Amino acid sequence: MTTSEWGEKSSADLMSRYVSKEMGYGVPKEGWRICLAHEFKEKRKPFQAKDVSLSNVLEHVGLGIRYLKWWYKKTQVEKKAPFIDMFRAQPLRQIYGAPLGGIGGGTITRGWRGEFCRWQLNPGMYHYETVTANQFTVCLRRGGQTVYQQVLSVERPPTLQGWNWGYCGEYAFYHALYPRAWTVYHLPGQNVTLTCRQISPVIPHDYQDSSLPVAVFVWDMENKNDYALDVSIMFTMVNGSGHKEDKSGGHWNEPFHLEKEGEAVSGVLLHHCLAVNPYTLCIAAREQPDREVSHQTAFSPKGTCSGLWSDLITDGRLDSPTGSSPPTPKGEKVAAALAVSCSVPAQGHNSLEFCLAWDMPNIMFGSRERKHTRRYTRYFGTKGDASPSLGHYALTHYRQWEKSIDEWQRPILQDSSLPSWYKSALFNELYFVVDGGTVWTELPEDADVSGGVRSEDGGLPAQPAVVKEFGRFAYLEGQEYRMYNTYDVHFYASFALIMLWPKLALSLQYDIAGSVVQQDPMERLHLMSGRYSPVKAKNVVPHDIGDPDDEPWQRVNAYLIHDTADWKDLNLKFVLQVYRDFHLTQDHQYLKDMWPVCQAVMESEMKFDLDGDGLIENSGYADQTYDGWTVTGPSAYCGGLWLASLCVMCKMAKLVENEEAYKRYRDILDRGSAAYDKLLWNGKYYNYDSSGRDLSNSVMSDQCAGHWFLKASGLGEGEYQAFPKEKIQTALKSVFDLNVMSFAGGQMGAVNGMRPEGVPDRSSVQSDEVWIGVVYGLAATMIHEGMQEEGMRTAEGCYRTVWERLGMAFQTPEAYCEKGIYRSLAYMRPLSVWAMQLALNTSQKDQTTTAQTEATDGEQGQDLGETQS
C-alpha cells in the first residue's frame, strides 16, 4: 500500500459508518472528521510500573522502593495527588474533542460525541467526569404540534429516563479544526439537518479576547421540507463539574437579562459556592427579532426528570420562572436549562446562538498560600460577577473572532502543496496551549521575577515590561505529569508560543531566567540516586516552576526523581531558546536582559568539559529529556546541544558587541566541533555516545536537535555553522531509513533508538518508544535540510497513529510503543508540530530569496550583454 492509499484508508475508516449524504452547513474540508457511531478497534493500556522490563527493574530496584514509599506518604498520609502517578495512570477513553474556552481561564472539554467530559476549572487539576445532564436537545414543531423531540446524544444512560435518548450516531459526524469544531446531525425521517459550530476565542497575537473563559455554539438549521418548521434548541447544564463538590450544598441558580450597546442577552447563572476557588457558570443566548428565549432556573438532574421534558414538548419553550433558586441542601445537585426557538422556512435555513461562560477570577493553588488573579480580569473585573458581561461580549464578538481565525488559517488551508493530515495536525494539536492545565495570571504589584539580582548587578528587572503588560503564563508538562513549564519539554513545544503568542513565550523566559539566579539550599531525597541534595542550585535552569497542587513560581523543581543540577541539557536549551526567540521577535531589550543570564548558565556548563577538548561529557543520566537512557562520555544529543549553544553565544556576543566573549566561545566551538566529529561520527550518523559499550552506536532519532535549533534561528551555515551540512544530511537519511522506515512498516513515525542492524534498541524504557513531539521536531529538521518528503512521511505516521488509529484525539500522549502501551496522555511536547510550519515558512522564504537573486543576476547579465553589444 502506498503512503497516500494508507492515509486515505485511515481517514475514511473514521467515517465508514456514516449513512447520510448531508455534509452540514459551512463545515470546512480540512480537519479531523469522525462519525458518531465509530468505534476504535485498538484499545491500548497506559504504561505503568508493571510494564518495566525485568532487566530495568533490577537496575532500578532502589528507585522503585523509594518511589513506592514516597507515593504511599503522598497519597495515604498527605492525601495529595502525586505529580506523576505510576500506579494510577489515566485509562484511555477514546472520546475527547476540542476543549472550550480561551487561554488560562480554565477549560471544559466536550467529547466528539457531544458529552461534557473533561474539566480543569481549578488551575492545573483535572478530573474526568461525563456530566450526563449537560446536553443539547432539539424540538421540531409543525402547525402548533411537536413532531420530534430528541436529546442529541448517542448515549442511553440509566438516569434521566424521561428524556428521549439514543440518537442514531450513524446520522451524525464531528469535525474539528481547532479552535472551532462542527457537529452535523441529520435528523432521521425529518428532512432536517442541524450543524452545531463551537467557537473558542483562541486567536494568535491577541492578548485580550484569547484570555476569555467562554465558548459560543452556533446552531445552523436546514429545513429540506416543503413546509416551515418551528425549531427549538434546549441547552441543559448542571451547576458544577461532576465532582463530589457538586453535592456539597449551598449552590444556587438565577435568571439574568443584560442589555447594553443595543444588544440584549439573557440566560441563567449557576453559582458554585465553594470555600476555595468559587465560580459561576453562565448559559446565555442573544435576544433577537423572531427568536424566543426561555429558561428553567432550576431542576434536579436525577430521577426521570420528565417535568422538564414535558415543559419543552408542550410548546417548544420553557416556563421561565422569575427569582433565584434556593441554595442546594447537602447531597443534592441542581441544574438549569435555556431554550431558544425560531421558525425555519420551507427549503430554508435559520440559526440560533448560545454561549457558555465561567467566571473564576481569583485562584489559589493547592497550598492555598496566596491569591492569583486571572488575565481576563483586566477586562472584566475580579469581583466574580462578570458572567453576564462575558456571555454578552462573546455573543456580540464571536463573528470578529471567526474572521480573525479565518485570516490566520486560510493561507495554510489553501496551500495545495500541504497534505490534509498536516493541516489537521497543525491546528488541532494547538488544543494543549489552552487545555494543558494552563494558567495566565496578572503579575502582582509586589512581585519580583528577577530572583533578587538587580539588572545593575547583571540580573533582571524586578518587573520586566513584557511580564507586567502581558502577565505570567504556565502550562503543564502533561495532564498526567503535573509540573508547570517543564523546561526540557517546553524546548520542543515552545515553537507554538513563540510563533503565535510571542509575548507569552518571552514572559515565560523571564520567569525561568529569574529562577536561574535563585537557589534553594533545602535538601531533599532524589528518588533515582537515593541521595539528598539541594532543591535548586544557583545558575542552573530549573526543571519546572512547580506543581499546581503546591505553589508554582514560589517553589520550583516539583520533579524529584533526579537531581537536575547535574544535567546538561536544561541550561543549553535556555540559551538556544533565548536566541531563537530574539531571532523571531527582534526584541533587543529581551536580548540585553538575557545575555548575562546566558553567560552564567554557560559558565556552569563548562565544568562538564572534563578533558578540555571543548566538548562536555556525560555520566549516568546525562540529560533531562532522555532521563531513562544511560549515557557515558560525550553524546550526540547533549554534545550537539552544547555546540549549538556555543554557536548562538558567538552570535549574541557579536550583537551585544562583546568581542572578548565572541573569541572565547569561538575557540571552544572550534575545538568542540572537532572533538564531536572525531568521537561520535561513524560515517553514517552520530553514535548515541562515545563510551564504546555494546549499545553506544545506536541510532538516536533526535541526534540533530542542536542543528535543528540553529536552523530555526536563521543560523547553521557559514560563520555560525556547528555541524558539516553533508554529515547532517547523511545522519538524517540514516534516521529516516532506520528509525522511520525500518520501524512498524514506516507507518508509526520514528522510534527513539534503533540498532544499526534495523531492530529497536530495547535497552531502556524510553529507547523503544516513539515520542510524538520529538518526531515533529525531527520532521522540521528534515524540512530545513530540503528533505520535505521524508519529513512529512515521518510526521504523518505519528498523526495517523494517534488521531486515526488509537483514538487519542485531543489527548496526544508523550509516547507509544509499537504495540500495546502508551505513556502520559495529553502531553505538551507535540506542540512542536509548529516547528514544521516554521521550517516550511523558512524554506519558502529561502526559495523566494534565491529566485529573486537569480532573477536579479539574470537581469544584470542581460544588461551587461546589452552594454557589451
C-alpha positions, -999 to 999 in steps of 0.1 A, spaced: 0 0 0 14 34 -9 16 63 16 -14 81 0 -35 49 -1 -27 41 35 -36 77 46 -69 78 26 -79 44 41 -71 56 76 -91 88 73 -120 70 55 -123 44 83 -134 71 108 -164 80 86 -172 45 73 -204 42 94 -219 75 83 -250 67 63 -264 102 54 -254 123 24 -258 155 43 -224 173 49 -236 201 71 -237 239 69 -203 257 63 -182 227 75 -146 231 62 -129 205 41 -98 202 62 -97 189 98 -103 158 118 -136 141 110 -153 112 126 -188 95 125 -205 95 159 -211 57 155 -173 50 150 -157 25 174 -119 23 176 -107 -13 172 -74 -9 190 -76 -4 228 -43 4 244 -32 3 280 -12 30 299 24 24 308 26 15 345 52 2 369 44 -34 359 54 -27 323 91 -21 333 112 -50 319 130 -73 344 164 -60 335 153 -24 341 136 -35 373 168 -50 386 188 -19 375 164 5 392 152 -15 422 163 13 446 143 38 427 112 15 428 114 11 466 119 49 472 91 58 448 67 34 465 75 49 499 71 85 486 39 76 467 23 60 499 32 90 520 18 114 494 -15 96 487 -23 80 520 -8 104 546 -9 138 529 -40 129 509 -25 147 478 -22 136 442 14 127 432 29 148 404 34 116 385 13 86 395 29 54 382 1 32 398 -30 51 387 -24 63 352 -55 75 333 -71 48 313 -75 56 276 -110 70 269 -113 74 231 -139 102 235 -123 137 235 -130 166 212 -119 202 211 -118 220 245 -139 251 253 -125 284 264 -96 308 258 -61 306 273 -55 304 310 -91 307 324 -98 271 329 -112 246 303 -142 223 298 -137 197 271 -165 183 250 -162 149 235 -167 142 198 -200 126 206 -211 158 224 -205 150 260 -190 174 286 -164 151 299 -130 167 310 -128 196 335 -100 219 345 -116 248 364 -93 246 394 -59 256 379 -39 226 367 -60 200 384 -81 177 361 -110 154 367 -126 132 341 -163 130 346 -190 130 319 -219 150 333 -250 132 318 -275 161 321 -252 186 301 -269 182 267 -284 199 237 -319 188 228 -339 196 196 -376 201 194 -394 203 160 -429 217 158 -453 219 128 -487 237 129 -485 241 167 -477 204 174 -445 189 184 -435 162 158 -400 153 171 -380 158 203 -346 142 208 -316 146 230 -287 150 206 -267 122 223 -260 86 212 -259 76 249 -286 56 268 -278 65 304 -295 48 334 -307 83 347 -330 109 332 -352 82 318 -379 107 310 -358 121 281 -356 106 246 -320 93 244 -303 71 219 -299 93 188 -285 72 160 -248 80 156 -248 68 120 -266 100 110 -240 124 126 -204 133 124 -179 156 142 -153 178 125 -126 196 144 -103 223 131 -92 239 164 -102 264 179 -135 255 162 -155 223 158 -187 213 140 -212 185 147 -236 177 119 -268 159 129 -292 147 101 -325 140 119 -337 107 106 -371 109 89 -374 147 94 -356 161 64 -338 185 87 -300 189 93 -285 207 123 -249 219 123 -236 229 157 -205 251 154 -184 255 185 -161 286 187 -135 294 213 -116 327 213 -81 313 206 -66 339 183 -29 344 175 -13 377 186 -44 386 206 -38 390 243 -73 402 253 -101 381 239 -78 350 238 -79 350 276 -117 348 279 -133 317 296 -161 315 271 -173 294 241 -201 301 216 -224 275 200 -240 285 167 -267 262 155 -275 263 118 -307 246 109 -315 235 73 -351 225 65 -354 204 33 -392 201 37 -419 219 16 -433 234 48 -420 256 76 -410 243 109 -406 258 144 -373 246 158 -362 249 195 -328 240 209 -325 235 246 -292 236 265 -291 220 299 -262 224 324 -255 211 359 -243 236 385 -208 220 389 -184 198 370 -193 162 380 -171 165 411 -182 153 446 -183 191 455 -214 194 433 -233 178 463 -216 199 490 -246 222 493 -251 259 491 -251 262 452 -279 282 436 -291 295 402 -307 327 390 -320 340 357 -305 372 342 -311 397 315 -284 421 303 -288 449 278 -261 472 266 -248 488 234 -282 480 217 -278 442 223 -297 421 248 -286 388 263 -305 366 288 -299 332 304 -292 315 337 -263 320 362 -252 289 381 -233 300 413 -210 273 425 -202 284 461 -170 268 474 -147 279 501 -117 279 477 -120 289 440 -157 296 438 -171 302 403 -202 310 383 -213 292 352 -234 310 327 -256 297 299 -268 326 277 -285 334 244 -289 366 223 -324 381 222 -332 388 186 -363 395 165 -381 363 156 -362 344 183 -378 334 216 -355 328 246 -370 309 276 -354 292 306 -359 269 336 -339 283 365 -335 251 384 -343 214 380 -329 183 398 -307 163 374 -317 129 388 -346 105 386 -366 106 353 -366 144 350 -397 141 329 -411 175 341 -385 195 321 -390 172 290 -428 178 291 -423 215 296 -404 217 263 -425 192 243 -457 211 251 -450 243 232 -413 243 224 -404 267 252 -397 266 289 -418 282 317 -392 310 325 -399 314 363 -386 346 379 -364 347 410 -335 327 423 -335 290 432 -329 282 469 -294 270 479 -290 233 474 -291 211 505 -261 189 512 -262 158 490 -283 174 462 -274 188 428 -291 215 408 -292 222 370 -306 248 347 -320 249 311 -321 275 284 -341 272 252 -341 293 220 -368 289 193 -373 302 158 -390 294 126 -372 278 97 -389 284 63 -396 256 38 -364 247 19 -347 273 40 -322 280 68 -320 298 101 -296 299 130 -296 302 168 -267 311 192 -258 301 227 -229 309 250 -212 291 279 -191 312 301 -174 306 335 -161 332 359 -134 321 385 -115 354 386 -93 347 416 -75 314 421 -54 296 447 -32 267 440 -31 236 462 -10 251 490 -36 279 494 -8 303 504 -16 332 480 -43 345 457 -36 349 419 -57 369 395 -65 355 361 -56 376 330 -92 381 318 -100 401 349 -80 430 335 -111 435 312 -139 420 333 -130 427 369 -122 405 399 -155 405 418 -169 372 404 -199 390 389 -186 390 353 -205 360 338 -234 381 322 -209 405 307 -187 376 295 -217 360 278 -228 393 263 -193 400 250 -189 366 235 -223 366 217 -216 400 202 -180 395 192 -177 359 180 -181 369 144 -150 390 147 -132 361 163 -141 338 134 -129 364 109 -95 366 127 -93 328 128 -102 325 91 -75 351 82 -49 332 102 -58 297 90 -67 304 53 -32 306 38 -22 272 52 -56 255 45 -55 268 9 -19 257 3 -24 227 -20 12 216 -16 5 207 21 -13 173 28 -46 173 46 -34 153 76 -7 180 83 -33 208 83 -53 189 108 -23 182 130 -10 217 129 -42 233 142 -57 206 163 -26 199 183 -28 236 195 -55 224 219 -28 220 245 -20 257 247 -54 260 263 -60 226 278 -26 220 293 -38 229 328 -29 264 316 -29 295 338 -24 330 327 -23 355 356 -16 391 362 17 400 378 11 411 414 22 446 422 47 434 448 62 406 426 99 404 418 107 380 390 144 389 390 154 363 416 167 392 437 197 401 414 191 436 401 198 445 365 227 468 375 244 437 390 240 416 359 204 404 368 170 412 355 144 440 361 121 432 390 91 436 368 101 433 331 78 453 308 66 423 289 56 404 321 39 435 335 20 441 304 12 405 293 11 386 326 25 353 336 19 321 317 23 285 327 12 251 312 17 216 324 42 191 311 11 169 307 -23 164 322 -8 134 340 27 148 345 17 177 367 46 202 366 43 237 352 66 248 324 88 217 324 117 232 306 132 204 287 98 196 271 89 233 266 121 234 244 101 214 218 66 229 225 78 265 226 75 269 188 37 272 191 40 300 216 68 320 200 51 319 166 16 326 178 17 343 212 53 356 214 47 378 244 37 348 264 68 330 253 90 359 264 72 362 297 78 325 304 115 330 296 118 359 321 103 336 348 128 309 340 157 334 339 147 348 373 148 314 388 182 306 373 200 330 397 180 318 427 190 288 449 170 267 473 195 250 497 169 229 514 180 193 510 156 166 498 158 130 487 161 124 450 144 91 442 168 79 414 201 82 433 188 79 469 209 109 478 200 141 495 209 173 476 196 209 474 162 215 457 178 242 434 214 251 427 224 286 416 230 294 379 211 263 368 178 263 349 151 246 370 133 215 357 99 232 362 84 261 381 62 240 404 32 218 410 -3 233 408 -11 212 439 16 232 458 26 269 450 40 274 414 65 302 409 73 302 447 86 266 448 103 253 417 115 218 408 85 198 417 103 170 399 123 149 424 132 118 405 167 131 397 189 159 409 187 182 379 218 203 389 239 176 372 220 177 339 235 193 308 205 200 286 184 224 306 209 252 306 217 247 269 180 247 260 176 280 277 205 296 257 191 282 224 156 295 231 169 329 241 185 334 207 157 317 187 131 340 204 152 371 196 156 360 160 118 357 156 108 388 176 138 411 172 132 423 208 165 439 217 156 446 253 150 409 258 184 400 243 201 426 265 183 413 297 190 376 289 227 379 278 242 379 314 219 350 323 231 331 293 267 337 302 261 325 338 245 292 327 272 286 301 298 290 328 281 264 349 282 240 319 320 245 315 327 222 344 314 192 323 343 197 298 364 173 317 394 169 294 394 205 280 386 194 244 357 219 241 331 192 244 310 185 275 308 149 288 281 129 305 279 102 331 248 83 341 216 101 332 231 129 312 201 149 303 165 156 314 148 148 281 161 112 278 164 106 315 158 68 313 187 62 289 222 57 303 250 78 287 287 77 291 311 103 277 302 129 251 269 121 234 252 130 201 223 147 219 239 168 246 271 173 226 250 187 197 231 210 220 264 222 235 279 231 201 247 248 190 247 268 222 283 279 217 273 289 182 244 311 194 266 326 221 291 337 194 262 353 175 248 370 206 283 382 216 285 400 183 251 415 188 260 429 222 294 439 209 314 418 233 344 408 212 362 391 241 332 368 247 330 361 210 366 349 208 363 327 238 331 309 226 345 307 191 376 289 204 356 264 224 333 259 195 361 251 170 377 227 194 344 211 204 333 206 168 365 188 160 361 166 191 324 159 184 332 147 149 362 126 160 344 109 189 309 104 175 308 104 137 309 69 122 304 77 86 266 73 85 254 91 117 265 103 151 268 75 176 245 77 206 275 82 229 313 77 228 316 50 255 324 22 231 300 -1 250 277 -25 231 249 0 225 269 32 221 264 30 183 226 30 185 209 54 161 191 82 180 162 98 162 169 132 180 206 133 173 204 165 152 184 186 178 211 212 182 213 217 144 175 219 143 175 249 167 203 266 147 183 264 115 151 276 133 172 306 144 185 315 110 219 301 117 237 268 109 257 280 79 289 300 73 304 316 103 276 302 125 278 266 115 285 239 141 279 208 120 290 199 85 260 201 62 268 168 44 271 149 77 237 163 90 220 152 58 237 118 59 226 114 95 190 124 88 189 99 59 202 72 82 175 81 108 148 80 81 159 47 67 163 30 101 142 47 128 113 55 105 111 31 76 125 0 94 101 5 123 65 -7 121 65 -7 83 73 30 82 38 39 94 43 49 131 69 77 130 105 74 143 114 52 172 138 69 197 165 44 194 174 19 166 202 -5 163 222 -3 130 210 -37 121 174 -24 120 159 -36 153 147 -12 180 171 -5 209 153 -20 239 180 -12 265 157 13 284 121 22 290 124 51 266 146 38 238 119 17 220 92 44 224 81 69 198 78 104 212 54 123 190 68 158 198 104 146 191 92 132 157 76 165 148 109 182 156 128 156 135 104 163 106 111 200 109 149 193 108 144 173 76 124 201 60 151 226 69 175 204 51 154 201 19 140 167 28 104 177 29 90 145 15 109 124 42 99 149 69 62 147 60 63 109 58 79 108 92 54 130 109 24 115 91 30 82 108 26 98 143 -5 118 133 -23 88 118 -14 65 147 -26 89 174 -56 106 157 -69 79 134 -59 45 148 -55 48 186 -84 72 193 -62 97 211 -76 129 196 -71 160 218 -50 139 243 -19 133 222 4 113 245 41 117 251 49 83 238 37 50 224 54 17 217 49 -3 185 24 -25 203 3 -25 235 11 6 256 13 44 256 26 68 281 13 101 295 -18 113 278 -24 150 268 13 160 267 30 193 260 57 182 235 36 176 204 30 214 201 64 211 183 44 205 151 46 243 148 84 238 143 74 221 110 55 252 100 84 275 108 107 252 87 82 254 58 80 292 61 118 294 62 122 271 32 96 292 12 114 324 22 148 310 11 134 298 -22 118 332 -28 151 350 -20 171 326 -42 146 331 -71 148 369 -67 186 368 -66 188 346 -97 163 370 -114 184 400 -105 216 383 -116 199 374 -149 188 410 -154 223 422 -146 238 397 -170 213 408 -197 222 445 -190 259 436 -192 253 417 -225 235 447 -240 263 470 -229 289 448 -245 270 445 -277 
